[in-house]
Structures are given as C-alpha cells and as structure tokens.
Amino acid sequence: MKVLYLLNFAGKAGTERYVETLIKYLSADGRVEPYFAYNEGGLLVERLEAMAVPCRQLTMDSRFDLKAAKALAKLCEEWDIDLIHCHYLRENYIAMLAKRYNKKIRVVYTNHFVIPNDAVTRLSNRLLDKKQDQMIAVCNRGKEQLMTTGWNGEHIQVIFNAVDLDAWAGERSESTLRTELGIPEDRFVMLCASRFADDKGHKYLIDSVKRLTELSAVPFTLVLAGDGPLLEPAKEQVKELGLSKEQVKFIGFRKDIKNLYKGSDLYVNSSRHEALSFLIIEAMAAGLPVIATDMGGNSDIVNDDAGCGLLVEYDNPDSMAGAMKVMMEEPDFLAQCREGARRTIEEKFEVNKMAAATFRVYEKAVNG
C-alpha cells in the first residue's frame, strides 16, 4: 500500500516522532511504501531522506487552500498514492478537498491534541465529516474531544502512541549525563525534556521545585532539556526564586534523549495540553517512573492499574512538589513505579501493536 504522510511542519516534536515511527515499522516488512509531503521543512525531512523516503515540499497556506488541494491531488497521481495520512486539521481539510480532483484518494487523520475547536471549525468539521474515511485518536479523551467538535465517532479508532522497548534498553552506567553535568551518583535527578512553550507548564514546574525545597531536604537536580520561546523567561524565573545551578540545570535541545533518561531517576511532565506524550512513554520504556499532570491522555498512561507513577493537578505547585517529595523520600515506592513503567509499556504501548492497529485502519479506509 502506498501511503503519503502529510504534515504542515516537519520539525522535531511528538507528531514528527509519530510519523517517523509509523514509517519505520510499517515499511520494514513491506506493508507500506511510504512517501512524505510537507509545507515547512525541518529535522524530520532530514531523517526521512536518510531513510530513502521520497519527500516533496507542498505549499499549504490555509485549511481551505484549493491550490494546495489540486497540487496534492496531482502529487498523489504522480506517485500513485492509495492513502493520505494527515496529522493536523490544515492538512486533513486539504486532503479531503483533494478528493474532488483525484477520486482514488482515501484519507486517514490522526488527532494529536485534546483542545476544543471554535464554532466555525466545529461547523466545518461536520460539513467535511462525510468525506473522512477513518480517524485515529491517540488517547481516549482525544476521541471524546473529536466527537464534541463535529466528527462521527463511528470512524474514530483509539490507538495509543507506542515505542520499541529494545530501543530504550540499557543501564545507568551507559549514561554520560551525570559526568557531563557534574552530578554525583547519589543525587536525585529529575528530567523534563519538553519544548519551552506556554502549554508545557515550565513556569508552574519551576514554582513547584521552589516549593519542593521547602518540603524536603533530599538533594536533587531538575534537568531541563529543550529549547523554545520561553527558555530565557524560565532561566530568569529560576534566578528570581533563588534556585541554585545545582538544583536546576538548563541543557538546551538534545538529540541524545536516551542518554538523558538513563542518567535520571524520574521523568516529570508539567503540560497543560497533552494527547499521549512520546516523552512520557519513552521515559517509561527506559525504566523511569513518571509524574504527570492529569491532563489530556496522561491518565491513559499513569494510573493505579499501571503503577508507574503519580498524576498531579496542573498549575498546583503543592500537588507537584508533594509528588516529587514522595518519589525522592520513598525508594521502595520509586522502585515499584520503575517496574510498573516497563510492564505498562509492554502491555499497552508497544510499537508493533501500534503499527498493526494503524495498518488495519488503513485497510478500512482503502477498502471502504
């Protein structure tokens, strides 16, 4: 099956990781012959070109861009595409509009967000719903959100994001993080690797760390990896709160994310918006317990059945700091969560299960 993966911005975030993962695992055994089209280039284009995936830039100015729809239809004809897999509303609308110019096109849309739509978008969703072949929500709350914004639940499948356990295997001794940053082996290290943007909650996270210093005497370091528009304000906040360089370390955007996981004791998610975070499930696959905000699909990952960590209330520093205190001061509980993390990935977030489920959705879309 020839599948065109269509993405507006081909950068380095979770959606890009999702696309790269599907291409890798669905093309490995020949189920899918992948192609890629994008509006704005970035790291994902480099990675896919290295995998010999045909890539083409396609200008997409808005979700109702008829010129883009015609160009997409022509590209699908050129490459003899069976199915387009979209990841944001802009591309999804354009792909459905392209159907009027190329009747062969079938469309699958994966929703990566749990964010309400405005009234105009809800109306246009309802109008275009009849053209949609299949949809994927990456978490249960995501499906609920889609249904409240005009899409028919009958063609929405929930398929969790997933990772390859073997790719994240290894021991702490393999990590160079602590040596690089001058962190002693017995110091408790927490990691957050989110981009510095408003919805990632860094301000709230740093406030929580300040509160933690008042609750616990255990020495700790919070490692903040990533870049983004709010990086400098976050650094200023750390200074204003009097947090030391030993307590909070900024290390910028890193490609060696496994190295960071292996050198840490705990992964922390402070986001306001999440569907199903790759960073969380990667960290768990690497053996890390998790603290996460009870937002979006985080409760699909972190819950009592999983036993892999703690959910906290968003924008409540007392809630976050209290959970950090438990993880730092109760080693037996931390160890239980570490075991629960790996088990949960095996049971619910394993990459071959995700790939197989996604291919079944492709077959439904193509076969009608």
PAGU-284661 format. One record per residue: x, y, z of N, C-alpha, C in turn; residue in one letter. Coordinates in steps of 0.2 Angstrom, whole numbers, padded with zeros to 4 digits, always signed. Layout:
REM residues N
XYZXYZXYZA
...
***
This chain:
REM residues 368
+0004-0006+0000+0000+0000+0000+0004+0006+0000M
+0003+0011-0005+0007+0017-0005+0004+0022-0001K
+0007+0025+0004+0004+0029+0009+0008+0036+0009V
+0005+0041+0008+0008+0048+0008+0007+0051+0015L
+0012+0052+0019+0011+0055+0026+0012+0063+0024Y
+0007+0067+0027+0006+0074+0025+0006+0078+0032L
+0011+0082+0032+0012+0086+0038+0014+0093+0036L
+0011+0098+0040+0012+0105+0038+0020+0107+0040N
+0022+0106+0046+0028+0107+0049+0032+0101+0051F
+0038+0100+0047+0041+0093+0048+0047+0095+0053A
+0046+0096+0059+0051+0098+0064+0053+0092+0068G
+0053+0093+0075+0056+0088+0080+0052+0087+0086K
+0045+0088+0085+0041+0087+0091+0038+0080+0091A
+0033+0079+0095+0030+0072+0096+0026+0070+0089G
+0023+0074+0086+0019+0072+0080+0024+0069+0075T
+0030+0073+0074+0035+0071+0069+0038+0064+0071E
+0038+0063+0078+0041+0056+0080+0036+0051+0079R
+0030+0052+0079+0024+0048+0077+0025+0046+0070Y
+0025+0051+0066+0026+0049+0058+0032+0045+0057V
+0038+0047+0060+0044+0043+0059+0043+0036+0061E
+0040+0035+0067+0039+0028+0069+0035+0024+0065T
+0029+0027+0063+0025+0023+0058+0028+0021+0052L
+0032+0026+0049+0035+0024+0043+0041+0019+0044I
+0044+0019+0049+0049+0014+0050+0047+0007+0051K
+0041+0007+0055+0039+0000+0057+0034-0003+0052Y
+0030+0001+0048+0026-0001+0043+0029-0003+0036L
+0035+0001+0035+0039-0001+0029+0044-0006+0030S
+0045-0008+0036+0051-0013+0037+0049-0020+0034A
+0043-0022+0034+0041-0028+0031+0036-0028+0025D
+0036-0022+0022+0033-0021+0016+0026-0019+0016G
+0023-0018+0022+0016-0017+0022+0014-0010+0019R
+0019-0006+0020+0018+0001+0017+0024+0003+0013V
+0022+0007+0007+0028+0010+0004+0027+0018+0005E
+0031+0021+0009+0030+0027+0012+0032+0033+0007P
+0028+0038+0007+0030+0045+0004+0029+0050+0009Y
+0032+0056+0008+0031+0061+0013+0031+0068+0009F
+0026+0072+0012+0025+0079+0009+0024+0084+0015A
+0027+0090+0014+0027+0094+0020+0026+0101+0017Y
+0025+0106+0022+0025+0113+0020+0031+0116+0022N
+0033+0116+0028+0039+0119+0031+0044+0113+0033E
+0050+0113+0031+0055+0108+0032+0058+0109+0039G
+0061+0103+0041+0064+0103+0047+0068+0096+0048G
+0069+0095+0054+0073+0089+0056+0070+0082+0053L
+0063+0082+0053+0060+0076+0051+0062+0074+0043L
+0062+0080+0039+0064+0079+0032+0071+0076+0032V
+0075+0078+0035+0082+0075+0035+0082+0068+0037E
+0078+0066+0042+0078+0059+0044+0075+0055+0039R
+0069+0057+0036+0066+0053+0031+0070+0052+0025L
+0073+0057+0023+0078+0057+0017+0083+0052+0018E
+0086+0052+0024+0091+0047+0026+0088+0040+0026A
+0082+0039+0027+0079+0033+0026+0076+0031+0019M
+0078+0035+0014+0077+0035+0007+0069+0035+0006A
+0066+0039+0010+0058+0040+0009+0058+0046+0004V
+0054+0045-0002+0053+0051-0006+0050+0057-0003P
+0052+0063-0003+0050+0069+0001+0048+0074-0004C
+0043+0078-0003+0041+0084-0008+0038+0089-0004R
+0041+0095-0005+0038+0101-0002+0031+0103-0005Q
+0026+0105-0001+0020+0107-0004+0017+0113+0000L
+0016+0118-0003+0014+0124+0000+0007+0123+0002T
+0005+0125+0008-0002+0124+0011-0003+0130+0015M
-0006+0135+0012-0007+0142+0016-0012+0142+0021D
-0018+0138+0020-0023+0138+0025-0027+0131+0024S
-0031+0130+0028-0035+0123+0028-0040+0123+0022R
-0042+0129+0019-0046+0128+0013-0042+0130+0007F
-0036+0129+0006-0031+0131+0001-0033+0126-0005D
-0037+0128-0010-0039+0124-0015-0033+0123-0020L
-0028+0128-0020-0022+0127-0025-0018+0121-0022K
-0018+0121-0015-0014+0116-0012-0017+0109-0013A
-0024+0109-0013-0028+0103-0014-0027+0100-0021A
-0027+0105-0026-0025+0102-0033-0018+0100-0033K
-0014+0103-0030-0007+0101-0031-0006+0094-0027A
-0009+0093-0022-0009+0087-0018-0012+0081-0022L
-0018+0083-0025-0021+0078-0030-0016+0075-0035A
-0013+0080-0038-0008+0079-0044-0002+0075-0041K
+0000+0077-0035+0006+0073-0032+0004+0066-0031L
-0002+0065-0028-0005+0058-0027-0005+0054-0034C
-0007+0057-0039-0007+0054-0046+0000+0052-0048E
+0004+0057-0047+0011+0056-0049+0014+0050-0046E
+0013+0049-0039+0016+0044-0035+0011+0038-0034W
+0005+0038-0037+0000+0033-0037-0001+0031-0030D
-0003+0036-0026-0004+0035-0019-0011+0032-0018I
-0011+0027-0013-0018+0024-0011-0021+0028-0005D
-0017+0031-0001-0020+0034+0005-0015+0039+0008L
-0019+0045+0010-0015+0050+0013-0016+0050+0021I
-0011+0050+0025-0012+0050+0032-0010+0057+0034H
-0015+0061+0037-0014+0068+0039-0013+0068+0047C
-0011+0074+0049-0009+0075+0057-0012+0081+0060H
-0014+0086+0056-0017+0092+0058-0023+0094+0054Y
-0027+0098+0057-0033+0100+0053-0032+0103+0046L
-0027+0107+0046-0025+0110+0039-0024+0105+0034R
-0019+0100+0035-0018+0095+0030-0024+0091+0029E
-0028+0089+0034-0034+0085+0034-0039+0088+0029N
-0040+0094+0030-0045+0098+0026-0043+0098+0019Y
-0036+0099+0018-0034+0100+0011-0034+0093+0007I
-0033+0088+0011-0033+0081+0008-0040+0079+0006A
-0045+0081+0010-0052+0079+0009-0054+0083+0003M
-0052+0090+0002-0053+0094-0004-0050+0091-0010L
-0044+0088-0009-0041+0085-0015-0045+0079-0018A
-0049+0076-0014-0053+0071-0017-0057+0073-0023K
-0059+0079-0023-0063+0081-0029-0059+0081-0036R
-0052+0081-0035-0048+0081-0041-0045+0075-0042Y
-0045+0070-0037-0042+0063-0038-0047+0059-0034N
-0051+0055-0037-0056+0051-0034-0053+0045-0030K
-0047+0043-0032-0044+0037-0029-0042+0039-0022K
-0041+0045-0020-0038+0047-0013-0043+0044-0008I
-0040+0041-0003-0043+0040+0004-0039+0043+0009R
-0042+0045+0015-0039+0049+0020-0040+0047+0027V
-0034+0046+0030-0034+0045+0037-0031+0051+0041V
-0035+0053+0046-0032+0058+0050-0031+0056+0057Y
-0025+0058+0060-0023+0056+0067-0024+0063+0071T
-0028+0063+0076-0028+0069+0080-0023+0068+0086N
-0019+0073+0086-0014+0073+0091-0015+0078+0097H
-0021+0081+0098-0022+0086+0103-0029+0084+0106F
-0029+0087+0112-0036+0087+0116-0037+0094+0117V
-0039+0098+0112-0040+0105+0113-0047+0107+0109I
-0051+0110+0113-0058+0112+0109-0057+0116+0103P
-0062+0115+0098-0062+0119+0092-0067+0125+0093N
-0066+0130+0089-0071+0136+0089-0077+0134+0085D
-0082+0138+0085-0088+0137+0082-0088+0136+0075A
-0084+0140+0071-0083+0139+0064-0080+0133+0062V
-0075+0131+0066-0071+0124+0065-0076+0118+0066T
-0080+0119+0072-0085+0113+0073-0090+0113+0067R
-0092+0118+0064-0096+0118+0059-0093+0115+0052L
-0087+0117+0051-0083+0114+0045-0082+0107+0046S
-0080+0105+0052-0079+0098+0054-0085+0094+0052N
-0091+0096+0054-0097+0092+0052-0098+0092+0045R
-0097+0097+0041-0098+0098+0034-0093+0093+0030L
-0087+0092+0033-0082+0088+0030-0082+0081+0032L
-0086+0080+0037-0086+0073+0041-0087+0067+0036D
-0092+0069+0031-0094+0064+0026-0089+0062+0021K
-0084+0066+0021-0078+0065+0016-0072+0061+0020K
-0073+0061+0026-0067+0057+0030-0068+0050+0030Q
-0063+0046+0029-0063+0039+0028-0062+0036+0035D
-0057+0037+0038-0055+0035+0045-0051+0040+0049Q
-0052+0040+0056-0049+0044+0060-0045+0040+0066M
-0040+0043+0068-0037+0040+0074-0036+0045+0080I
-0038+0043+0086-0036+0047+0092-0031+0043+0096A
-0026+0047+0098-0021+0044+0102-0022+0043+0109V
-0028+0045+0111-0030+0044+0118-0037+0044+0119C
-0040+0041+0124-0047+0041+0125-0051+0048+0125N
-0047+0053+0129-0050+0059+0129-0050+0063+0122R
-0045+0061+0118-0045+0063+0111-0051+0061+0107G
-0053+0055+0108-0059+0053+0104-0065+0057+0107K
-0066+0058+0113-0071+0061+0116-0071+0068+0113E
-0065+0072+0113-0065+0078+0110-0067+0079+0103Q
-0065+0074+0099-0066+0074+0092-0074+0074+0091L
-0077+0070+0095-0084+0069+0094-0088+0075+0096M
-0085+0079+0101-0089+0085+0103-0087+0091+0098T
-0083+0090+0093-0081+0095+0088-0083+0093+0081T
-0088+0089+0081-0091+0088+0074-0090+0082+0070G
-0086+0077+0073-0084+0071+0069-0088+0065+0072W
-0089+0061+0067-0093+0055+0069-0089+0050+0072N
-0091+0048+0078-0087+0043+0082-0087+0036+0079G
-0091+0034+0074-0091+0028+0071-0084+0026+0067E
-0081+0032+0065-0075+0030+0061-0069+0033+0065H
-0069+0033+0071-0064+0035+0075-0061+0029+0079I
-0055+0028+0079-0052+0022+0082-0047+0025+0087Q
-0046+0023+0093-0041+0025+0098-0035+0020+0097V
-0030+0023+0096-0023+0019+0095-0018+0023+0099I
-0016+0020+0104-0011+0024+0108-0004+0024+0104F
+0000+0030+0105+0006+0030+0103+0011+0025+0107N
+0016+0023+0104+0020+0017+0106+0027+0018+0105A
+0031+0014+0108+0038+0014+0107+0041+0007+0107V
+0047+0006+0105+0051+0000+0104+0055-0001+0111D
+0053-0006+0115+0056-0007+0121+0064-0008+0120L
+0066-0012+0115+0073-0014+0114+0077-0007+0113D
+0074-0002+0110+0077+0004+0108+0079+0008+0114A
+0076+0006+0120+0077+0010+0126+0080+0006+0132W
+0082+0000+0130+0085-0004+0135+0092-0002+0136A
+0095-0004+0142+0101-0002+0144+0102+0000+0152G
+0108+0001+0154+0109+0003+0161+0111+0010+0162E
+0110+0012+0168+0113+0019+0170+0120+0020+0169R
+0124+0015+0169+0131+0015+0168+0133+0018+0161S
+0128+0017+0157+0129+0019+0150+0129+0026+0149E
+0125+0030+0153+0124+0037+0153+0130+0041+0155S
+0131+0047+0151+0136+0051+0152+0133+0058+0155T
+0127+0058+0157+0124+0064+0159+0126+0067+0165L
+0127+0062+0170+0129+0065+0177+0137+0067+0177R
+0141+0064+0173+0148+0066+0172+0148+0073+0169T
+0144+0073+0163+0144+0079+0160+0142+0085+0164E
+0137+0084+0168+0134+0090+0172+0137+0090+0179L
+0142+0086+0181+0145+0086+0187+0140+0084+0193G
+0135+0079+0192+0130+0077+0197+0133+0071+0200I
+0133+0071+0206+0135+0065+0210+0130+0059+0209P
+0133+0053+0209+0128+0047+0208+0123+0046+0213E
+0124+0049+0219+0119+0048+0224+0114+0054+0224D
+0114+0059+0220+0110+0064+0220+0103+0062+0216R
+0097+0064+0218+0091+0063+0214+0090+0067+0208F
+0090+0064+0202+0089+0068+0196+0082+0067+0193V
+0079+0073+0192+0073+0073+0188+0074+0076+0182M
+0070+0074+0176+0071+0076+0170+0064+0078+0167L
+0065+0084+0163+0059+0086+0159+0062+0088+0153C
+0060+0086+0147+0063+0087+0141+0058+0090+0136A
+0053+0094+0138+0048+0097+0134+0051+0104+0131S
+0048+0106+0126+0050+0112+0122+0047+0118+0127R
+0051+0123+0127+0049+0129+0131+0044+0133+0128F
+0037+0131+0129+0032+0134+0126+0026+0135+0131A
+0021+0139+0131+0017+0141+0136+0013+0135+0138D
+0011+0130+0134+0007+0125+0136+0011+0119+0139D
+0017+0120+0140+0021+0114+0143+0022+0116+0150K
+0020+0121+0153+0020+0122+0160+0026+0123+0164G
+0032+0126+0161+0038+0126+0164+0038+0131+0170H
+0034+0137+0169+0033+0141+0175+0030+0138+0181K
+0025+0134+0180+0022+0130+0186+0027+0125+0188Y
+0031+0122+0184+0036+0117+0186+0041+0120+0190L
+0044+0126+0188+0049+0129+0192+0046+0131+0199I
+0040+0134+0199+0037+0136+0205+0037+0130+0210D
+0035+0124+0207+0035+0118+0211+0041+0116+0214S
+0047+0117+0210+0053+0115+0213+0055+0119+0218V
+0053+0126+0218+0054+0130+0224+0051+0128+0230K
+0044+0126+0229+0040+0123+0234+0044+0117+0237R
+0046+0113+0233+0050+0106+0235+0055+0108+0240L
+0059+0113+0238+0065+0115+0243+0063+0116+0250T
+0056+0118+0251+0053+0119+0257+0050+0113+0261E
+0050+0108+0257+0046+0102+0259+0051+0096+0261L
+0057+0096+0257+0061+0090+0258+0069+0093+0258S
+0073+0089+0262+0080+0091+0262+0084+0086+0258A
+0081+0082+0254+0084+0077+0250+0088+0081+0244V
+0094+0081+0243+0097+0084+0237+0095+0082+0230P
+0093+0087+0226+0090+0085+0220+0093+0090+0214F
+0092+0087+0208+0093+0092+0202+0088+0090+0197T
+0085+0096+0195+0080+0096+0189+0084+0097+0183L
+0084+0093+0178+0087+0094+0172+0082+0096+0167V
+0082+0102+0164+0078+0104+0159+0081+0104+0152L
+0079+0100+0148+0081+0099+0141+0076+0102+0136A
+0079+0105+0131+0074+0108+0126+0076+0115+0125G
+0073+0118+0119+0073+0125+0118+0066+0128+0117D
+0065+0134+0114+0059+0137+0113+0058+0144+0115G
+0053+0147+0114+0052+0154+0115+0052+0156+0122P
+0051+0152+0127+0050+0154+0134+0056+0151+0138L
+0062+0149+0135+0068+0147+0138+0071+0152+0142L
+0072+0158+0140+0075+0164+0143+0071+0166+0149E
+0064+0167+0148+0060+0168+0154+0060+0163+0160P
+0061+0157+0158+0062+0151+0163+0068+0152+0167A
+0074+0154+0163+0080+0155+0167+0080+0161+0171K
+0076+0166+0169+0075+0172+0174+0071+0170+0180E
+0066+0166+0179+0062+0164+0185+0066+0160+0190Q
+0071+0156+0187+0075+0152+0192+0079+0156+0196V
+0082+0161+0193+0086+0166+0197+0082+0170+0202K
+0076+0172+0200+0072+0176+0204+0070+0172+0210E
+0069+0166+0209+0067+0162+0215+0073+0159+0219L
+0079+0161+0217+0085+0159+0221+0086+0152+0221G
+0084+0148+0216+0086+0141+0215+0093+0141+0212L
+0097+0136+0215+0104+0136+0213+0105+0132+0206S
+0111+0133+0203+0113+0129+0197+0113+0122+0199K
+0114+0120+0205+0114+0113+0206+0107+0110+0207E
+0102+0114+0208+0095+0112+0209+0092+0112+0202Q
+0093+0117+0197+0090+0117+0191+0096+0118+0186V
+0096+0114+0181+0101+0114+0175+0097+0114+0169K
+0099+0119+0165+0096+0120+0158+0102+0117+0153F
+0100+0113+0149+0105+0109+0144+0103+0110+0137I
+0098+0114+0135+0096+0115+0128+0093+0109+0125G
+0092+0110+0118+0089+0104+0114+0095+0099+0114F
+0093+0093+0115+0097+0087+0114+0094+0081+0110R
+0099+0078+0106+0097+0073+0102+0098+0066+0106K
+0102+0066+0111+0104+0060+0115+0099+0059+0120D
+0092+0059+0119+0087+0058+0124+0088+0052+0128I
+0090+0047+0125+0091+0040+0129+0096+0041+0134K
+0101+0045+0132+0107+0046+0137+0104+0050+0143N
+0099+0055+0142+0096+0059+0147+0092+0054+0152L
+0088+0050+0149+0084+0046+0153+0088+0041+0157Y
+0093+0038+0154+0097+0033+0158+0101+0036+0164K
+0102+0043+0164+0105+0046+0169+0101+0049+0174G
+0094+0048+0173+0089+0051+0178+0086+0046+0182S
+0083+0049+0187+0079+0044+0192+0071+0045+0191D
+0069+0050+0188+0062+0052+0187+0061+0056+0181L
+0055+0055+0178+0053+0059+0172+0047+0063+0175Y
+0047+0070+0173+0042+0074+0175+0039+0078+0169V
+0032+0077+0169+0028+0081+0164+0024+0086+0167N
+0024+0092+0165+0020+0098+0168+0016+0101+0163S
+0014+0098+0158+0010+0101+0152+0003+0102+0154S
+0000+0108+0151-0007+0109+0151-0011+0105+0146R
-0008+0104+0140-0011+0101+0135-0007+0095+0133H
-0010+0089+0133-0006+0083+0131-0012+0078+0128E
-0010+0075+0122-0014+0069+0120-0011+0063+0123A
-0005+0061+0120-0002+0055+0123+0006+0056+0121L
+0009+0058+0126+0016+0060+0126+0021+0055+0124S
+0025+0056+0119+0030+0051+0117+0036+0052+0122F
+0037+0057+0125+0042+0058+0130+0041+0054+0136L
+0034+0054+0138+0032+0050+0144+0033+0043+0143I
+0031+0040+0137+0031+0033+0136+0039+0031+0135I
+0042+0035+0131+0049+0033+0130+0053+0033+0137E
+0052+0038+0141+0055+0038+0148+0053+0031+0152A
+0047+0029+0151+0045+0023+0155+0048+0017+0152M
+0049+0017+0145+0052+0011+0142+0060+0011+0144A
+0062+0017+0146+0069+0017+0148+0070+0016+0155A
+0064+0014+0159+0064+0012+0166+0063+0018+0171G
+0060+0023+0168+0059+0029+0173+0052+0029+0176L
+0051+0030+0182+0044+0032+0185+0042+0039+0182P
+0036+0041+0183+0034+0047+0180+0029+0051+0185V
+0030+0057+0185+0025+0062+0187+0022+0066+0182I
+0016+0066+0181+0012+0069+0175+0006+0073+0178A
+0005+0078+0174-0002+0082+0176-0008+0078+0173T
-0013+0078+0176-0019+0075+0175-0023+0079+0169D
-0019+0079+0163-0022+0082+0158-0022+0078+0151M
-0027+0079+0147-0027+0075+0141-0027+0068+0142G
-0022+0064+0138-0021+0057+0139-0017+0055+0144G
-0014+0059+0148-0009+0057+0153-0012+0051+0158N
-0019+0052+0159-0022+0047+0163-0022+0040+0160S
-0022+0040+0153-0021+0033+0150-0015+0030+0151D
-0010+0034+0153-0003+0031+0154-0002+0030+0162I
-0003+0035+0165-0001+0035+0173-0008+0034+0176V
-0009+0028+0180-0015+0027+0183-0014+0021+0188N
-0019+0020+0192-0017+0015+0198-0016+0008+0195D
-0019+0006+0189-0018+0000+0186-0010-0001+0184D
-0008+0005+0181-0001+0005+0178+0004+0004+0184A
+0003+0008+0189+0008+0008+0194+0014+0011+0192G
+0014+0016+0188+0021+0018+0185+0023+0025+0188C
+0018+0028+0192+0020+0035+0194+0014+0038+0197G
+0014+0045+0197+0009+0049+0200+0006+0054+0196L
-0001+0055+0196-0004+0061+0192-0005+0066+0197L
-0004+0073+0195-0004+0078+0199-0009+0084+0196V
-0011+0088+0200-0016+0094+0197-0011+0099+0193E
-0014+0101+0187-0010+0106+0184-0010+0112+0187Y
-0005+0116+0187-0004+0123+0190-0005+0123+0197D
-0004+0118+0200-0004+0117+0208+0003+0115+0210N
+0007+0120+0212+0014+0118+0214+0014+0113+0220P
+0009+0114+0225+0009+0110+0231+0008+0102+0229D
+0004+0101+0224+0002+0095+0221+0008+0092+0218S
+0012+0095+0213+0018+0093+0210+0023+0092+0215M
+0025+0097+0219+0030+0096+0224+0029+0090+0229A
+0023+0089+0231+0021+0084+0235+0023+0077+0232G
+0021+0076+0226+0023+0070+0222+0030+0069+0221A
+0034+0075+0220+0041+0074+0220+0044+0072+0226M
+0042+0075+0232+0044+0073+0238+0043+0065+0240K
+0037+0063+0238+0036+0055+0238+0041+0051+0235V
+0042+0053+0228+0047+0049+0224+0054+0050+0227M
+0056+0055+0230+0063+0056+0232+0064+0053+0239M
+0059+0053+0243+0059+0050+0250+0057+0043+0251E
+0054+0040+0246+0051+0033+0247+0054+0029+0241E
+0060+0026+0243+0064+0022+0237+0060+0016+0235P
+0056+0013+0240+0053+0007+0238+0047+0008+0233D
+0044+0014+0235+0038+0016+0230+0041+0018+0223F
+0047+0021+0223+0050+0023+0217+0052+0017+0213L
+0055+0011+0216+0056+0005+0213+0050+0002+0210A
+0045+0002+0214+0038-0001+0212+0036+0002+0205Q
+0037+0009+0205+0035+0013+0199+0039+0011+0193C
+0045+0010+0195+0050+0009+0189+0048+0002+0186R
+0046-0003+0190+0044-0010+0187+0038-0009+0184E
+0033-0005+0186+0027-0004+0183+0027+0000+0176G
+0032+0004+0176+0033+0008+0170+0035+0003+0164A
+0040-0001+0165+0042-0006+0159+0036-0011+0158R
+0033-0013+0163+0027-0018+0162+0021-0014+0158R
+0020-0008+0159+0015-0004+0156+0016-0003+0149T
+0022-0002+0147+0024-0001+0140+0023-0008+0136I
+0025-0013+0139+0025-0020+0136+0017-0021+0135E
+0013-0020+0139+0006-0021+0139+0002-0017+0134E
+0003-0010+0134-0001-0005+0131+0002-0001+0126K
+0009+0000+0126+0012+0005+0122+0018+0002+0118F
+0017-0004+0116+0022-0007+0112+0021-0006+0104E
+0027-0004+0101+0026-0001+0094+0024-0006+0089V
+0025-0012+0089+0022-0017+0084+0015-0018+0085N
+0012-0017+0091+0005-0017+0092+0002-0011+0089K
+0005-0005+0090+0003+0001+0087+0003+0001+0079M
+0008-0001+0076+0009-0002+0069+0004-0006+0066A
+0002-0012+0069-0003-0017+0066-0010-0014+0067A
-0011-0010+0072-0018-0007+0073-0019-0002+0068A
-0013+0002+0067-0014+0008+0062-0015+0005+0055T
-0011+0000+0053-0012-0003+0046-0019-0006+0045F
-0022-0008+0051-0029-0011+0050-0034-0005+0048R
-0032+0001+0051-0036+0007+0050-0035+0009+0042V
-0029+0009+0040-0028+0010+0033-0032+0005+0028Y
-0032-0001+0030-0036-0006+0026-0043-0004+0026E
-0046-0002+0032-0053+0000+0032-0054+0006+0027K
-0050+0011+0028-0050+0017+0024-0050+0015+0016A
-0045+0011+0014-0044+0010+0007-0050+0005+0004V
-0052+0000+0009-0057-0004+0006-0064-0002+0007N
-0065+0004+0011-0072+0007+0012-0076+0003+0017G
***
